[in-house]
Amino acid sequence: MTAEALRQKVGQFFFPAVFINDTEENIQETERLIKEHNIGGLTFFHSRASAATNYESKKKVVFNDDSYQKIKDLIVRYQQAASTPLLISIDAEWGLAMRIEKTPQYPYAITLGALPENKSTLVYEVGKQIGLDLKAAGIHYNLSPLADINNNPNNPVIGYRSFGENKEKVANFAVEYLKGMSEVGILGCLKHFPGHGNTNVDSHLGLPVLKETLEELLDNELYPFIKGIENNVDSIMIGHLAVPSLNDGKDTSATLSKPIIENLLRRQLGYDGLVISDALNMHSVSKLYETKGELEWEAFNAGNDVLCFAENVPEGIEAILKNASPERIEESFNRITKAKEKVGIISNSNFTSGELNFEKTAALNLEIAQNSITKIIDNSNTELAFKAQKSNQLAKLSLYKNIENTFFKTLNSELKSPEFAFENLEVSDISSIEKELQNFETIIISLFVPKAKPMNNFEINNEVLDLLSGLLQTKKCIVCVFGNPYVLPIIPNLSKASGLIQAYQNFEEFQKVAGIQFLENSNCNGSLPVNIELQ
């Protein structure tokens, strides 16, 4: 094979990051990379300010109403620059909305994890609908779902993105999600091998180290990956985490570890599909090598086929050409070609099909809400509320949303009462709310958790936690939480609530179902996907 033919093949391993809201100058730079280096694909992010590690710079993410049209146009433009059709990838764990505004949003994995096992078809439907949305945009490859098991409540980066802490459920739901995508011809990816659940370091910023032995990992962390391999998962993403027990006692990131990729994943677990690195701009690995291209070579040498978010494409290509055997280059090239064949772009680069279907998403979200909402404390909530209403002792308090929310509107068909709202410290006065509430003995509290990530107590103000703590100790409080269930242990005296309902998402559909279930006092089918101790 000529040196040029080999170089063309090596270019296929590189999937640099591209941004929907890039400047014309950046776009032309990407077109140059595509033309000059025959790169294999692209990984889309919203904007430079929000991608992988860049969020640390705290640059403002600018929202764009036309991002969806922009990504469609950009994909067409980039494909036109490519002599080998590009495999277009994106991280869309809960739908395109994870990266693109005004596109359909589906529930987080932790919400799906609250579904009963016999409703796993809903997870399949989510995978399928997300697949159709990606297809409408011209994207072939979703870097999802997580196979990580939530076995560490202090995990700063997995949390709501995992299906929960039960390995069988995590495995089954991940496989259903993958099958849904595969059904409509979209490639999926299990991540973050060998398991990012039991870590307390964010691998965007530092290197988490797992203390488990191989036996412990096989028993738990690796279980969902093994199930994925049995079900022919298209690809597996390697996480930036060190497992010294698998790596001669060394703290080397799995992404750069031959023993973890070649020995464990390929030989021991028998996986021959596509292996993709986690983003190579993440600080756990990006700062390791002075020489440009060395990180890319080390990641390839460890066993990755696809180098995601590679920042040094020309140098990386040279380093691989200089060091890799032609056989190894051929192996990775064949895996990438096979993935491209599966989505049909080798024979037909015009892949885009269909339209976004918001109605379908809403109907699916409604059904998920009906089966995932979870009652945690039930002391005849409904009866209590109606009784208090009769004696004018009932009030409603909404936290982080105004009183016009769908949950209150739904309750008001039968349970009218005075309503109060705390939106934020700028516009709301906590002490006056506190005073007003003294006049009531029963309070329905809806907490719309500001953030899904646990940093800074999910962005709940200390003043709000104090207010809740006081109310829970002095009033009959029925609390409905719209947000990540990991917020529950943070609320002081929550175990003293008269009623506690976990509703997971703040979507209209979840608010509506929570309101209806409350009024009808009907059963809640969901169960907490993670173990939680209330204060």
N, C-alpha and C positions, 0 to 999 in steps of 0.2 A: 504494500500500500504506500502511495506517495506521502511525503511529509505533509503536503497540503491537505490531502484527503483525511489524514489523521487529525490535523488541526481542526478541520471542519467538524469532525466527530466530537472532539474535546469541547468545542464551543457549546455543544448541546447540553453539557452538564450544568451550565450557568443559568440561573434564574435571578437576575438582579431585580431590585425593588423598583417599582414605578408608582407614580402618584397621580391621582385623578386631577388634583388641582395644581398641576405643575405649570411652570412657565414655558413659553414656546422654545426658549433656549434649552431647557431641560429635556423637552420632548425631542428636539433635534439631536441632542446628545444620545438619547436612547436609540433613536433611529440609526445613528452611526454605529452604536454597539451591535445592533441587530445585523446591519449590513456587513460590517467589517469582521465580526467574530462568529457569525452563524450561531448565536446563542439559542438555547433550547426552549426557553420560555420566560415568562415575566410573572412577578408576584405583585399584585396591586394593593396599594394602601390609599387612604383618603388624602392625606397631605403629609408633607415632611414633618410638620410639627407633632403629628400623633403616632408616627410609625415606630414600632418596636421600642428601641431605647430612647428615641428622640424626645419622648414626652417629658424627660427630665428638664429639658431646656425651658419648660413652662411657656413656650411660645403659644400664642392664642391660636386655637384651631378655628379657621374661618369656615363658616357653614355656607354651603352653596346649594341653592334649590335645583340647579341643573346638573348636579354631579352624575346622575344616572345617564343622562344623555351624553355627558362628557366621556364617561368610561366607554360607552358603546362606540362613540366616534374614535376615541383613542385606540381601541382594540382593532378597529378596521384599519386605521392608519398604520399601526405597528405591524399588523399582518401583511399589509402591502409592502412594507420594507423588508419582509423576511423571505429568503429563498426557500428555507425549510419552514413549514407552518409552525408557529409558536404555540406551545402549550400554555394557556393563560390560567393562572391560579390566583386564588384569593382566600383569605381566612374569613369564612362566613358561618361561624359556629351557630349563631342564632339568626342567620339570614343575611342577605346583602346589607341590611340595616346596620350591621356591625361596622360597615365601612362606608356606606353610602346613604345620605339622608333621603327621605321620601321614597323609600323602598320597603317592601313587606318585612315586618319583624315578627319573629317567632319566639316562644318562651326560651329562657335559659335552660341549659342542661339540668340544673338542680331542680327546676320546676318539673321538667319531664320525669326526673327521678322520683317525684312524689306520686306519680301515677301508679295504680296497681299493676302488677305483672301482666294481668289479663287484658290490659289496655295498651300493650306494646305496639299494636298496629298504629296508634296515634304517633308514636316515635317514627315509625316507618313513613307515615304520611308527611311528617315534618321534613324528613330527609328528601322525600320525593318533591315536595313543594319548593324547598330550597334549591334542589337540583333544577327544577323548571325555571325558577327565577334567574339562576346563574346562566342557564341556556339562553334565556331571553336577552341577556347582556352580552353574550359571546364568550362566556367563561367556561372552561372545561373541567376545572380541578378545584375542589374545595378542600382546604387544609384542615379538615375536621372529620370526625368528632374527637373529643378527648377520651382516652381509655384510662385516664388517671383516676385512682381511687382516693376519695376524700378522707384520708385517715389522719389528717392533722388540721384541727380547727384553726391553727394560727398560720395557715398557708396564705401568703399574701397574693398569690398569682393564680391559683387553681380555683378553690372555692366554688363559686356559682357556675363555673364552666364545666364541672364534673357532674355525672349522673348520681353521685352519692358515695356512700361508704361500703355498700354491699357489693362484693366483687362479682357475684352472679348477675345482679341487676345491671351493674355497669357494663358488663360484657354483653348481656342480651340486648340492652338498649343501644349500645354502640353499634352492634351488628345490624339491628333493625334500621337505624339511621343510615348506615352504609348501604344496606339493601335498597332503601328508598331512593337514594341518589343513583345507585347503579341501574335501577329499573329505568331511569330516564337518560342513561348514558353519561352520567357525570362521575368523574373519578373522586374517590374519597381517600382519607388519610387518618390512620390512628396515631395519636400522639399522647405523651412525650415519652418514648421508650427510653429506659426500662421502667418508667413510672415516676411522675413528678408530684404525687399526692402527699407523700410524707416528708415534705420539705418546709422549712420556715424562712427560706431566702428566695427573693425574686430573681430568677435567673436572667432577667433583662439587665440586672444591675450587678449581681455577684454570682458566685458558683455554689449552688447547694450541694451538700455532701450527704449521701445516703449511707447509713451504717449497716444496712441489712446484709445478711449472707445470701448466697445464691438460693439456698433452700427456702429462706423466708420470702425472697422475691418470687420464686416459683409458686409458692403457696398463695401469694396475694397480688402484689403489683403486676406480675407478668400474666396473671390469669386472663384478663380481658384481651391482651395482645395475642395470647395463644388461641383464644376463641376466634379472634379476627383472622389469624393466619389459617385456621381450619375453614373459615368462610371466604378464603381468597381475597382478603383486603388488597386494594390496589397499591397502597403505599403505606409506609410507616415512617413517622418523623422521629428523629433522635433528639432527645432533650439535652440541654446544657446542664447536666448534673453529673457529679462524680460518684462512682460506686467503687471504693477502694477494694472491696472484697472480690470484685470481678476483674480487677486491673492491677494485679500484683501489689496491692496495698497503696497504689498511687492515686492522688487526687486529680486524675485527668478527666476532663469533661467527656461524657459518653460520645459526644459528637466527634471526638478526636481519638477514640479508643478502639483499636482493632479487636482486642479481646471481647469488647461488648458487642460490636457490630458483626465482625466476621465469625468469631467463635460462638457467642451466645445466640445472636439473632439468626445468622445464616446457617451455621452448622447444627447447633444444638436444637434450635426451634424449627429448623428446616424452611426458613422463609426465603423465597427467591423473587419476591416482588420488588418494587421500586423503594429505595431507601432515600429519604430526603433529610437534609440537616435542618435543625431549627435555624432561625435567622442568624447569619454569620456576623451581623453588626452588633449582636448583644454583648454587653461588657464582660460576661463571663469568659468569652473567647476572643473578642475583637482586639483586646489589648495585649494578647500573648506574644505576638510576633512582630519584630521590627520591620522585617523585609516584606514588602507588598507581594502577595501571591503565595506566601508560605502557609498562611492559614488555610487557603483554598486547597493547596496540595495536601496538607495534613488531614483535612476533612475528607478529601477524596481517598487518600491512602488508608484512612481508617475504615472505609467501606461505604461512604455515602455516594449515591449515584447523582443526586441533584444537590447543587450548592445554592441554597436559598438565601436571598438578600446578600449575594456575593458583591463586595464593594470594589474588588480589584480584578476585573475580568481579564484584561490583556495579560497582566502579570500572572494571574492564576492559571491561565491557559499554558503559558510558557513553562511554569513550574511543573505542571502535570505532564506536559510533553517531554520534559527533561527527565522526569523521574519514574513515570508509570510504564508498566509493560503494555505492549499492544493488546495482549489478551484481556487484560483488566479493562482497558479502554473500550474494547469490543463488548464486553459483558455489560457495562453500564450503558453504553450506547444502545444495545439491543433492548434493555429494559425500558429506556425512555421511548424508543420507537414503538415498542409494544403498547405502552400507555397511549401514545398518540394514535395508534391504529384503533385502539378500543373506542376512543371518542370520535373516530372517523375523520380526523383532520388531515391525515396523509392523503386521502383520496378526495377530500372536499374541505377546503379551508373556510368556506362560508358556512359557519356552524350555527350562527344565531337563529333561534326560532322561538316563536311564541311571544306573548306579552305578559307583563306582570299582572297577577290576578289578586287584587286586594280583597275581593269578596271571599274568595276561596280561603285566603289566610285568616280572615276574620271568623269564618265559620269553624275552621280548624282550631283557632285559639279559644273560641267559645267552648268547644267540646273538651279541650284540654283543661280549661278552667273548671268545667263541671266535674272533672275526674281527679283533679289534683289538689284543690283547696282542702286544707287540713284543720280539723278541730283539735286543739291541744288541751284547752281547759273548757269544760262545758258544765256550768252550773245553771242549767235552764236559762241560757242567755235571753232567748226570745221572750219567754214568760216574764222574766225580770224587767225587760225593757218595756213591754206593754203595760205592766203593772205600774211602773214609774211614770209612764206617760199619762195614765189615768189620773194620777195625783199631782201632775205638773212637776214631777221630780226628775224628768229626763232631759239631758242636754247632749249635744253632739259636738265633738271637737275634732277638727281635721288638722293634721300636722304636715306641713310642707306642700299643701294644695289648698286652694280656696274652697269655700263651702259649695261652690257650683260643681263639685266632683260627682261622677256617675254613681258612686257608692251611696252618697247621701241622697241623691235624687231618687235612686231606686228605693231606699228605705222610706222616703217621704210619701210614697203612695199610701202607706198605712201608719207610719210612725213619725208624724210631724212633731218637732220639738225645737226649742231654741238652738241655734248653731253658732259655733265659734271656730275661727281658723287662725293658725299660726303659719304664715308663709315663709318669712325669713326675718332676721333680726332688724333689717332696715325698715320694713313696713309694718311689723306686728309688735305689739307690746305685751310681753309675757305676763307682767305683773297684773295688768288689767284683766287679762283672760283668767288668770288665777282667781282674782277677786270675784269675777262674774260667776265662776263655776262653784264657788262656795255655796250658792243657793240651790244646788241640785244634789241629789244623792246618788243617782245612777248616770254614768257618762259612757256613751259609745265613742270610742276613740279610733280614728283611722290614721295610721302612721304610714305615710308614703315615704319610704326610706330614700334619702337623696341620692345615694350612690350604691352601686352593686359591689364595689371593692371595699374591703374592710379598713383601709387606711383612715386615720382620724375618726374612729367610731362611725364609719360609713357617712362621714360629714354631718352627723347629727350634733347640733350645738349642745354644749354642756347645760345651758339654760333649759333646753327641752328635756334632757334627761332628768334634771332636777324637778321640773314640772311634773313629769310622768311619775317619778318616784313619790312625790307628795300625794298626787291624786290616787295612786294605787294603794297607798296606806290609809287614806281617809275616805275614799268613795268606793262605790261598787262600779268598777270599771270593766267594760267589755271592749277588748282591744282587737282590732283587725289590722294585720300587718301586710302591707303591699310592698314586698321587697325580699332581699336575700335572707333566708332563715337564720343565717349566722349572726344576724343582728340581735336575735332574741336574748342571748346571754348578757348582752351589754346593758339591757334596760334594768335599772335597779328596781327590786321588789315586784318584778313581773309575775312571780309565782303567786302573788296575792290577788291577781286579777280574778274577777268573777267569771270572765269568759275570755278565751284567747283563740283567735282564728288566724291561721297563716295562709295568706293568699298569693305570695310569691311575686306576682307581676303587677305593675300599675296599669296595665292595658285596660281599656274600656270594658272589654269582655270579662276580665277577672273582677272588676269592680261591680259589674252588673250581677254576675253569678253570686258573688259574695253577698250582695244585698238581698237577692232572691232567696238564697239558702237561709239567710238570717230570718227573714220574714216567715218563711214556711217551716222553719226549724227542721229542715230536711237533713238527711245524713250527708256527711262529707266523705268522699271516697278516697281522698289523698292520705298519705302518711309521710311523716318527716323522713327525707332521704338520708339525714345525718343525725347523729346523737347530739342532743343539746341539753345542757343543764341550765335551768332558769335560776336567776338570782332570787 
